Amino acid sequence: MYLPVARACQSHQFSVFNGVVLRSSFLSTIRRAVPSSLRKAPFHRIAWDLVHLGICPESHEVLISKCPRRNRALAWRGNSVCHCHYCDFDLREREAKRAHPSLLADLVPLANLVSHSALVREQSRARLPAYVQSLDSGEIWHTSMLLGLAMESIHNPRAKELRTRLSRGASEKTAPDIMATGFRLLLELDEYLEDLLSEIREKAKHAPSQSPARTELGALYDLVDPAISGEATAALFEERFGRFYRSRYRASDRKTSTITLLRWCDQTMSSEELLATAPSKFAARKMLPLQELRVGRGVVVSAYDRAAVEALVAGMRDAKAMTLLITESGMPRGVFTSLIERGVIRPASALVERMLGPGRVSESDWRTWLASVEARMQSPQGSTAIRFSAAVKLLGGGIVGWNRTLGLIEDGSVPIITLNRETTRLGLRWMLCRRRLGAQLPKKEGGSGPSLTAVLASHGIRASKALELARLNIVQTSESATIPPVAILEQQELRRFKENYVTAAALSAELGLALKIIPKWLAEAGVEMIGNGRPVIYKREDVEAVIRAWVKKYRGIGAAITPLSIAQLQYLNVPVDMTLPYAERLLDQLPPQKATQLKILIEILKGRNFNSLYEELGYRLFSCSVSRLEREAYNFTFRAERLPRVSLTPHNVTRLRSRFKDTSLKKTTTSVSVNPN
């Protein structure tokens, strides 16, 4: 009767009805009629063949499909459309039942969509919402039935069987109500769909299915299945379901199917997408099992919260070890920690620290703060620059000085006037305004005079040693009024220092001993040096006490005992019981070539030193080398002991050259010994 149309499949499931493509299941081959319409005009209306409509859009009465007299189904036999072909009962005599007004309000516009009048069809479509107009009339009919069946499934346990019968074209009493409900839901989709989805999901979760999405959505899943609802309807409800899940999405959701979330929720991502988003494969392997990132329920397929994953990836890319930033900036750890406590720099989240390790902070926050501080840089305006590190010392040093200086920079009291872009260490990078810094320092009266380091440098004491002496209060200094202040040494304090302390170099000149001998000699005598490093400095009274003690010991020698001779005798380890006459008698018993060292010792006992002996006796007297004299005289006891034979090595020749400044000395090998017998 109606022209079949092949669409989307080989079998004919669609037919043309008044120029509208309808599914064949909507068309009935059973004879139905309305008595009042037959009384007006005795002909069959095509709208009566719509099996699920159930009413006549012309008379608004319910269709009858059975003979009122015999209760038998009407058939297409006989020649009259007004009589029953079994008993010739005139159907026009039957009083028909009028449809309920609420039912008519939904079914009449639905029937007009497939009216034989093109004008009626266009007028009916024009009254529909825009999203419904995107569907053709046949799709609107089918969508209305699917929505009605979904609503029916909430309270009717036999809704699944009913869906099967209606899809096959069976006539059911509840079909008009289902179609009317579905069409009403379709027109008011924005208002009722979310409530319908919530109720369907609540009921469907107790009816497991092989498809997780169908288990989640129940009968509503037919609307997004193109094979059932059609491509246009599926596209419409895909968008609507996506809107629903995006608005209801919660990262703590562990009940929604992961497949449903991945399909309709933009806030989720799959494991493949996570692998592509992660900064590295190693990080991705650590992110996949994290429960803090997972959402929904699913065993085979996992869904991940997109915002949480992106936040974690961004945090991992931005995180940097606090130790590296401290090393890069040269900032004390306590100052950097104070920036974190003030909220200037955010610490990394616990999840980022689980991935990368503890002690991570936001590098972007650090760079932003650094850029904001350097953006306040001003012109010098005639002032000279002072390093940030020097300003820190002036303001107390340490963490206190850092915090005070940073506070002055941040509030604009002391601006940065120059940047040293070749370094990242803030102490050297930032150059501050000296004049503005001076205004922030406490006013005090400073002294004037030469600096400590300059005065002591003229006396052979290097700057580091001078500062150490000041730190140990060996010398008393005062601060100048300059910025930065300089330690000043007054002349009176210098005289006091020279009277009470003596350097090893001065002792070498006074006692006639080599400079390197002095520390060893005094260390053996128990005299402690002042501070560390060179030049070596001693308390003068400690040195004089050692010399006085040895004067008493060497009193029996009978010679002119002086501090000069005492120092050399003590260093040479000459026995305290030796006398000068005994040494002179011993000299007469030795051959001239073996008596050289003893001659030198006798002269030392008489109060002479090496330098004067050299001027008087000449170099040849010392051809045995001073170092050899020192070593042999050290063990010399003036008893019947044979002294060891010592060679004049190249090293000793170098020492002799430097001591006597004689470049004519040749590298020879000589060995001598003294036999006291």
Legacy VTK file of the C-alpha trace (Angstrom):
# vtk DataFile Version 3.0
C-alpha trace
ASCII
DATASET POLYDATA
POINTS 677 float
0.000 0.000 0.000
2.885 2.356 0.868
6.065 2.737 -1.152
8.925 0.874 0.553
12.290 2.671 0.890
15.668 0.960 1.327
17.747 2.927 3.868
20.896 1.918 5.736
20.225 -1.773 5.183
19.342 -4.255 2.501
15.936 -5.128 3.960
13.026 -2.709 3.506
12.469 -1.212 6.995
11.160 2.168 5.830
8.148 3.289 3.832
6.943 6.559 2.335
3.859 7.880 4.095
2.378 11.104 2.690
5.782 12.012 1.386
7.406 11.303 4.765
9.795 8.399 5.294
8.545 6.355 8.238
9.633 3.091 9.686
7.407 0.294 8.461
6.561 -0.702 12.050
4.541 2.551 12.417
2.088 1.536 9.660
-0.770 -0.857 10.335
-2.521 -3.207 7.920
-5.464 -3.623 10.327
-8.654 -1.749 9.502
-9.536 0.977 11.980
-12.204 3.655 11.901
-13.810 6.623 13.700
-17.693 6.733 13.573
-18.019 10.534 13.690
-15.543 10.989 10.827
-17.404 8.417 8.743
-20.647 10.274 9.356
-19.047 13.450 8.013
-17.583 11.765 4.964
-17.696 8.051 4.236
-14.008 7.408 3.322
-10.969 5.944 5.076
-8.495 8.483 6.497
-4.806 7.683 5.934
-3.916 8.870 9.458
-5.882 5.902 10.819
-3.108 3.604 9.509
-0.571 5.028 12.011
-0.578 2.099 14.387
0.836 3.926 17.460
-1.216 7.108 17.055
-4.528 5.627 18.316
-6.654 8.747 17.609
-8.139 10.609 14.666
-6.487 14.045 14.309
-9.643 15.251 12.547
-12.345 14.323 15.095
-10.056 13.904 18.149
-11.709 10.567 18.915
-10.200 7.220 19.751
-9.967 4.747 16.871
-11.942 1.500 16.996
-10.572 -1.689 15.438
-13.391 -4.147 16.364
-17.053 -4.458 15.447
-19.244 -3.110 18.277
-21.829 -5.833 17.727
-19.727 -9.016 17.510
-16.434 -7.730 18.942
-14.556 -9.084 15.978
-11.644 -7.342 14.273
-12.587 -5.205 11.324
-11.287 -6.429 7.992
-10.819 -5.030 4.484
-13.518 -7.236 2.932
-16.701 -6.038 1.373
-17.453 -2.906 -0.581
-18.327 -0.433 2.200
-15.935 1.359 4.546
-18.869 2.182 6.826
-20.026 -1.398 7.602
-18.650 -4.501 9.226
-18.124 -7.094 6.544
-19.188 -9.847 8.931
-22.571 -8.550 10.126
-23.144 -5.424 8.035
-23.257 -3.319 11.211
-23.137 0.366 10.352
-20.125 1.759 12.204
-21.537 5.283 11.945
-24.167 4.376 14.495
-21.552 3.724 17.182
-20.736 6.554 19.563
-16.950 6.963 19.706
-14.883 7.849 22.787
-13.205 11.214 22.778
-9.464 11.264 23.560
-8.154 12.963 26.684
-7.184 16.627 26.075
-3.635 16.140 27.402
-3.207 13.260 24.991
-4.549 15.280 22.111
-2.161 18.185 22.877
0.789 15.924 22.062
-0.583 13.485 19.488
-2.283 15.963 17.129
0.947 17.930 16.404
2.704 14.608 16.015
0.080 13.469 13.483
0.260 16.780 11.627
3.971 16.138 10.961
2.947 13.321 8.620
-0.245 14.952 7.286
-1.181 14.557 3.611
-1.141 18.375 3.422
2.324 19.839 2.891
1.151 23.148 4.354
0.027 21.441 7.566
3.321 19.612 7.779
5.328 22.842 7.378
3.231 24.728 9.900
3.582 21.937 12.405
7.376 21.776 11.996
7.682 25.542 12.368
6.293 25.321 15.896
8.973 22.861 17.007
12.195 23.849 18.833
15.247 24.369 16.651
17.009 21.189 17.804
13.870 19.147 16.947
13.625 20.740 13.508
17.050 19.233 12.729
15.272 15.852 12.609
12.957 14.867 9.801
9.375 13.906 10.631
9.973 10.166 10.538
12.920 10.536 12.960
10.767 12.652 15.297
8.194 9.831 15.408
10.806 7.207 16.135
12.604 9.356 18.713
9.324 10.052 20.498
8.629 6.340 20.752
12.143 5.614 22.116
11.860 8.394 24.695
8.416 7.184 25.728
9.692 3.623 26.111
12.617 4.906 28.213
10.151 6.698 30.482
7.979 3.584 30.606
10.952 1.485 31.754
11.129 3.429 35.028
7.840 2.085 36.431
6.873 -0.780 34.097
8.846 -3.995 34.616
7.540 -5.313 31.251
8.853 -2.309 29.310
11.450 -4.447 27.556
8.799 -6.798 26.155
6.648 -3.828 25.192
9.552 -2.304 23.284
9.939 -5.525 21.318
6.269 -5.672 20.351
6.035 -2.003 19.383
9.159 -2.235 17.258
7.435 -5.039 15.322
4.310 -2.944 14.666
1.963 -4.484 17.238
-0.967 -2.396 18.403
-0.982 -1.720 22.130
-3.400 0.274 24.219
-0.534 2.079 25.942
1.129 3.022 22.624
-0.605 6.444 22.308
0.371 7.318 25.872
3.970 6.247 25.189
4.127 8.299 21.991
2.584 11.354 23.691
4.996 11.132 26.617
7.987 10.707 24.340
6.981 13.648 22.124
6.460 15.863 25.190
9.931 14.911 26.491
11.447 15.636 23.111
9.938 19.117 23.019
11.078 19.871 26.576
14.389 18.082 26.414
16.344 20.878 28.141
14.095 20.704 31.176
13.442 17.003 31.635
16.366 15.092 30.140
18.681 15.429 33.145
15.992 14.176 35.523
15.170 11.317 33.175
18.836 10.391 32.865
19.298 10.418 36.629
16.289 8.159 37.203
17.218 5.799 34.365
20.820 5.505 35.625
19.642 4.824 39.148
17.376 2.019 37.944
19.659 0.628 35.236
22.656 0.095 37.509
20.882 -2.912 39.025
20.497 -4.593 35.613
23.979 -5.509 34.334
24.548 -5.827 30.619
27.386 -6.850 28.364
27.734 -3.209 27.357
28.859 -0.932 30.237
27.287 2.065 28.522
23.932 0.252 28.139
24.155 -0.820 31.758
24.693 2.823 32.665
21.913 4.276 30.486
19.413 1.456 30.165
16.730 2.118 27.518
18.170 5.578 26.808
21.157 3.957 25.140
18.937 3.262 22.087
18.890 7.009 21.415
22.683 7.175 20.870
22.902 3.956 18.866
22.782 4.989 15.153
21.690 1.494 14.168
18.516 1.951 16.246
17.716 5.648 16.367
19.412 6.954 13.210
22.426 9.185 12.746
20.663 12.513 13.286
18.970 11.412 16.505
22.172 9.797 17.763
24.118 13.028 17.107
21.482 15.079 18.950
21.539 12.902 22.053
25.310 12.456 21.981
25.563 16.196 22.486
22.853 16.193 25.170
24.387 13.302 27.078
27.785 14.948 26.871
26.316 18.126 28.329
24.757 16.103 31.145
27.925 14.227 32.073
30.116 17.312 31.822
27.834 19.243 34.175
27.512 16.347 36.644
31.149 15.237 36.502
33.066 14.944 39.752
36.664 13.851 40.062
35.662 11.701 43.037
33.129 9.733 40.959
33.822 6.018 41.289
30.383 4.757 40.163
30.057 5.896 36.567
31.323 3.541 33.892
34.737 4.557 32.554
33.550 3.878 28.985
30.647 6.271 29.534
32.946 8.933 30.935
35.443 8.605 28.111
32.648 8.856 25.546
30.662 11.808 26.862
32.869 13.636 29.328
35.598 15.999 28.161
37.016 16.125 31.688
38.398 12.596 31.324
41.100 11.014 29.214
42.146 7.499 28.314
45.411 5.792 29.214
46.666 6.304 25.643
46.070 10.033 25.932
47.811 10.084 29.301
50.864 8.410 27.772
50.968 11.108 25.114
50.545 13.889 27.700
53.169 12.723 30.201
56.541 14.515 30.033
58.411 11.222 29.696
57.779 7.491 29.426
59.230 6.984 32.887
56.791 9.525 34.337
53.893 7.960 32.415
54.591 4.531 33.893
54.459 6.051 37.366
51.264 8.015 36.604
49.175 5.138 35.205
48.558 3.318 38.538
47.906 6.481 40.576
44.451 6.238 42.149
44.400 10.028 42.624
44.133 10.396 38.840
41.594 7.658 38.125
37.841 8.195 37.908
34.805 6.010 37.272
34.594 2.271 37.563
36.142 -0.122 35.125
38.595 -2.981 35.061
39.590 -3.349 31.429
39.426 0.328 30.450
40.692 3.072 32.756
39.620 6.709 32.731
41.723 9.536 34.181
40.697 12.962 35.363
41.956 15.361 32.692
42.356 18.333 35.016
44.284 16.269 37.574
46.571 14.807 34.907
47.218 18.184 33.298
47.831 19.766 36.695
50.277 17.004 37.603
52.119 17.276 34.277
52.277 21.069 34.580
53.504 20.740 38.147
56.186 18.263 37.117
57.362 20.530 34.311
57.387 23.546 36.611
58.874 21.867 39.680
62.553 22.282 40.443
64.648 21.233 43.368
64.872 24.008 45.950
68.568 23.208 46.456
69.310 23.982 42.796
67.564 27.366 42.984
69.385 28.194 46.218
72.713 27.300 44.615
71.870 29.262 41.490
70.879 32.405 43.382
73.345 32.191 46.252
70.471 32.871 48.637
70.587 31.383 52.150
68.159 28.535 52.695
66.424 30.403 55.499
65.689 33.375 53.226
64.372 31.099 50.458
62.180 29.327 53.011
60.769 32.676 54.123
59.692 33.360 50.514
57.797 30.055 50.567
56.167 30.916 53.904
55.092 34.315 52.537
53.425 32.592 49.582
55.758 34.183 47.031
56.965 30.759 45.910
54.603 27.790 46.011
55.923 24.410 47.096
55.237 21.507 44.784
52.183 19.386 45.507
52.488 16.132 47.398
51.722 14.221 44.193
54.540 15.980 42.320
56.954 15.193 45.146
55.867 11.552 44.987
56.788 11.549 41.310
60.018 13.574 41.431
61.169 13.476 45.024
60.904 15.853 48.006
62.092 19.437 48.201
60.495 20.735 44.973
59.158 24.250 44.431
57.594 26.168 41.551
60.325 27.474 39.276
57.895 29.786 37.476
57.007 31.483 40.784
60.708 31.994 41.453
61.302 33.474 37.989
58.228 35.692 38.312
59.349 37.058 41.670
62.882 37.617 40.378
61.575 39.448 37.297
59.248 41.594 39.428
62.124 42.656 41.684
64.425 43.467 38.770
61.620 45.327 37.005
61.876 47.989 39.749
65.377 48.916 38.609
65.925 52.705 38.525
68.516 55.058 37.070
71.594 55.832 39.254
70.822 59.606 39.415
74.433 60.430 40.224
74.847 57.777 42.947
77.488 55.072 42.901
76.629 51.385 43.083
77.209 48.957 45.908
76.911 45.203 45.666
73.962 43.482 47.210
76.319 41.254 49.235
78.010 44.320 50.737
74.622 45.825 51.586
73.657 42.606 53.369
76.749 42.869 55.590
75.979 46.506 56.412
72.452 45.573 57.477
73.487 42.847 59.884
74.718 40.007 57.671
73.359 36.498 57.433
69.646 35.786 57.120
68.741 38.979 58.998
70.754 41.116 56.595
69.274 39.327 53.558
65.697 39.818 54.753
66.272 43.484 55.590
67.917 44.213 52.243
65.213 42.383 50.281
62.560 44.281 52.206
64.164 47.611 51.290
64.321 46.593 47.624
60.726 45.345 47.504
59.264 48.488 49.112
61.358 50.747 46.878
63.486 52.310 49.634
66.747 51.069 48.096
66.444 50.512 44.332
68.539 48.352 42.042
70.456 50.602 39.649
72.581 48.062 37.738
72.349 44.366 36.849
75.311 42.091 36.282
73.662 39.725 33.811
76.713 37.486 33.580
75.927 35.857 36.916
72.817 34.464 38.604
74.066 34.874 42.180
72.080 37.736 43.619
74.911 38.969 45.817
76.916 39.804 42.700
74.061 40.354 40.237
72.253 43.228 41.970
73.970 46.588 42.357
72.128 48.922 44.733
72.064 52.691 45.118
74.746 53.589 47.666
73.206 56.948 48.605
69.738 55.505 49.265
71.270 52.640 51.232
73.242 55.087 53.397
70.013 56.815 54.360
68.729 53.483 55.761
71.789 52.808 57.918
71.918 53.983 61.551
73.787 57.257 61.930
77.086 56.981 63.822
80.288 58.938 64.173
83.149 57.176 62.502
86.888 57.674 62.917
89.406 58.682 60.320
92.840 57.412 59.472
94.641 54.673 57.572
92.933 51.316 57.238
94.016 48.278 59.226
95.085 46.286 56.186
97.114 49.140 54.695
99.047 49.814 57.938
99.896 46.176 58.644
100.736 45.498 55.004
103.593 48.012 55.322
104.939 45.807 58.132
104.788 42.599 56.118
101.406 41.353 57.371
98.921 40.383 54.655
95.269 41.498 54.678
93.788 38.149 55.724
96.164 37.981 58.695
95.371 41.570 59.630
91.631 40.843 59.698
92.295 37.740 61.789
94.282 39.790 64.321
91.375 42.228 64.549
88.927 39.384 65.020
91.081 37.945 67.837
91.308 41.400 69.447
95.087 41.380 69.133
94.719 44.849 67.645
91.882 47.225 68.491
90.231 48.914 65.494
87.472 51.438 64.883
85.059 51.844 61.956
85.120 54.693 59.487
82.032 56.665 58.511
82.269 55.547 54.868
79.913 53.112 53.139
80.885 50.394 53.573
82.797 51.173 56.771
86.510 50.326 56.917
88.473 49.137 59.953
90.923 51.873 61.044
94.123 51.281 63.045
95.355 54.201 65.100
99.117 54.903 65.452
99.010 54.418 69.198
97.503 50.971 68.737
100.163 50.157 66.139
102.943 51.062 68.581
101.359 48.875 71.241
101.168 45.984 68.807
104.834 46.340 67.814
105.917 46.470 71.453
103.984 43.365 72.514
104.158 41.135 69.415
106.899 40.088 67.036
106.930 38.263 63.704
109.106 35.318 62.774
110.797 37.499 60.160
111.769 40.062 62.809
113.117 37.285 65.078
115.141 35.924 62.157
116.768 39.299 61.682
117.411 39.769 65.401
118.718 36.270 66.183
120.595 35.513 62.961
118.637 32.293 62.278
116.983 31.267 59.016
113.280 32.245 58.804
112.061 28.687 58.588
114.056 27.712 61.686
112.198 30.123 63.974
108.765 28.349 64.032
110.391 24.959 64.604
112.646 26.243 67.389
109.857 28.063 69.230
107.416 25.191 68.743
109.906 22.847 70.444
110.232 25.423 73.213
106.421 25.450 73.693
105.709 28.950 72.378
102.334 29.227 70.607
101.892 31.406 67.559
99.043 33.880 67.230
96.289 32.832 64.804
96.784 30.736 61.678
98.730 31.192 58.484
101.561 33.475 57.596
103.287 35.595 58.677
103.888 33.788 61.969
103.415 36.103 64.937
104.443 35.502 68.563
103.958 37.266 71.819
107.232 39.033 72.532
107.170 38.255 76.230
106.830 34.501 75.480
109.937 34.600 73.253
111.931 36.598 75.812
110.960 34.140 78.552
112.392 31.268 76.480
115.638 33.174 75.903
115.996 34.060 79.627
115.531 30.437 80.593
118.271 29.297 78.202
120.643 32.069 79.338
120.587 30.497 82.779
121.310 27.049 81.311
124.276 28.195 79.212
125.782 30.329 81.989
128.675 27.887 82.521
130.069 28.235 78.984
131.995 31.294 80.047
131.406 33.261 76.858
129.376 36.391 76.255
125.905 34.914 76.269
123.489 36.997 74.148
120.018 36.330 72.836
121.588 35.829 69.412
123.980 33.127 70.606
121.346 31.526 72.835
118.993 31.019 69.920
121.682 29.389 67.776
123.015 27.235 70.607
119.575 26.010 71.499
118.676 25.252 67.901
122.029 23.445 67.351
121.371 21.451 70.512
124.757 22.267 72.032
125.170 20.529 75.435
124.650 22.946 78.331
127.690 21.524 80.211
130.149 22.355 77.457
132.756 25.109 78.114
134.579 27.380 75.741
138.114 26.348 76.898
137.301 22.698 76.293
136.129 23.502 72.755
139.327 25.465 72.060
141.563 22.620 73.309
139.627 20.189 71.174
140.183 22.412 68.133
143.982 22.084 68.476
143.727 18.287 68.345
141.840 18.115 65.015
143.356 18.376 61.527
142.625 21.783 59.904
140.401 20.292 57.249
138.193 18.652 59.895
138.011 21.501 62.328
135.782 23.802 60.232
132.536 23.181 62.042
134.124 23.404 65.440
135.615 26.773 64.543
132.193 28.067 63.627
130.733 26.755 66.882
133.466 28.432 68.926
132.776 31.724 67.187
129.079 31.346 67.920
129.922 30.732 71.579
131.778 34.000 71.539
128.656 35.872 70.399
129.095 35.895 66.640
126.496 34.889 64.027
126.618 33.265 60.618
126.474 36.521 58.699
129.394 38.140 60.549
131.453 34.973 60.208
130.854 35.005 56.495
132.031 38.607 56.208
135.203 37.874 58.196
136.252 34.383 57.155
134.857 34.227 53.618
132.858 31.583 51.820
135.396 28.713 51.868
135.066 28.420 55.585
131.474 27.291 54.955
132.131 24.916 52.067
130.750 22.092 54.181
127.259 23.803 53.888
125.267 25.386 56.625
122.623 22.699 56.481
125.262 20.059 57.066
126.670 22.099 59.947
123.222 22.282 61.451
122.583 18.572 61.109
125.960 17.448 62.425
126.134 20.029 65.207
122.681 18.966 66.256
124.067 15.549 67.261
127.465 16.865 68.350
128.125 15.789 71.952
131.951 16.293 72.165
132.386 12.691 73.185
133.969 9.721 71.477
131.169 9.401 68.886
131.763 9.420 65.147
129.477 11.836 63.289
127.624 10.559 60.199
128.938 11.364 56.732
126.560 13.703 54.873
126.777 14.554 51.167
126.408 18.002 49.693
123.326 17.381 47.550
121.991 19.651 44.771
119.223 20.694 47.144
121.777 21.866 49.713
123.709 23.708 47.000
120.516 25.636 46.166
120.086 26.532 49.811
123.659 27.774 50.014
123.224 29.907 46.922
120.135 31.570 48.317
121.718 32.097 51.735
125.089 33.463 50.704
124.012 34.765 47.262
127.052 33.121 45.654
126.283 31.890 42.134
129.810 30.446 41.681
129.020 27.445 43.885
129.400 24.241 41.932
127.456 21.046 42.314
130.104 18.988 44.047
129.842 16.126 46.460
131.772 16.569 49.668
131.593 14.683 52.922
133.303 15.584 56.190
133.048 14.408 59.728
134.341 15.575 63.098
136.052 13.154 65.430
136.249 14.598 68.929
139.118 12.266 69.770
LINES 1 678
677 0 1 2 3 4 5 6 7 8 9 10 11 12 13 14 15 16 17 18 19 20 21 22 23 24 25 26 27 28 29 30 31 32 33 34 35 36 37 38 39 40 41 42 43 44 45 46 47 48 49 50 51 52 53 54 55 56 57 58 59 60 61 62 63 64 65 66 67 68 69 70 71 72 73 74 75 76 77 78 79 80 81 82 83 84 85 86 87 88 89 90 91 92 93 94 95 96 97 98 99 100 101 102 103 104 105 106 107 108 109 110 111 112 113 114 115 116 117 118 119 120 121 122 123 124 125 126 127 128 129 130 131 132 133 134 135 136 137 138 139 140 141 142 143 144 145 146 147 148 149 150 151 152 153 154 155 156 157 158 159 160 161 162 163 164 165 166 167 168 169 170 171 172 173 174 175 176 177 178 179 180 181 182 183 184 185 186 187 188 189 190 191 192 193 194 195 196 197 198 199 200 201 202 203 204 205 206 207 208 209 210 211 212 213 214 215 216 217 218 219 220 221 222 223 224 225 226 227 228 229 230 231 232 233 234 235 236 237 238 239 240 241 242 243 244 245 246 247 248 249 250 251 252 253 254 255 256 257 258 259 260 261 262 263 264 265 266 267 268 269 270 271 272 273 274 275 276 277 278 279 280 281 282 283 284 285 286 287 288 289 290 291 292 293 294 295 296 297 298 299 300 301 302 303 304 305 306 307 308 309 310 311 312 313 314 315 316 317 318 319 320 321 322 323 324 325 326 327 328 329 330 331 332 333 334 335 336 337 338 339 340 341 342 343 344 345 346 347 348 349 350 351 352 353 354 355 356 357 358 359 360 361 362 363 364 365 366 367 368 369 370 371 372 373 374 375 376 377 378 379 380 381 382 383 384 385 386 387 388 389 390 391 392 393 394 395 396 397 398 399 400 401 402 403 404 405 406 407 408 409 410 411 412 413 414 415 416 417 418 419 420 421 422 423 424 425 426 427 428 429 430 431 432 433 434 435 436 437 438 439 440 441 442 443 444 445 446 447 448 449 450 451 452 453 454 455 456 457 458 459 460 461 462 463 464 465 466 467 468 469 470 471 472 473 474 475 476 477 478 479 480 481 482 483 484 485 486 487 488 489 490 491 492 493 494 495 496 497 498 499 500 501 502 503 504 505 506 507 508 509 510 511 512 513 514 515 516 517 518 519 520 521 522 523 524 525 526 527 528 529 530 531 532 533 534 535 536 537 538 539 540 541 542 543 544 545 546 547 548 549 550 551 552 553 554 555 556 557 558 559 560 561 562 563 564 565 566 567 568 569 570 571 572 573 574 575 576 577 578 579 580 581 582 583 584 585 586 587 588 589 590 591 592 593 594 595 596 597 598 599 600 601 602 603 604 605 606 607 608 609 610 611 612 613 614 615 616 617 618 619 620 621 622 623 624 625 626 627 628 629 630 631 632 633 634 635 636 637 638 639 640 641 642 643 644 645 646 647 648 649 650 651 652 653 654 655 656 657 658 659 660 661 662 663 664 665 666 667 668 669 670 671 672 673 674 675 676
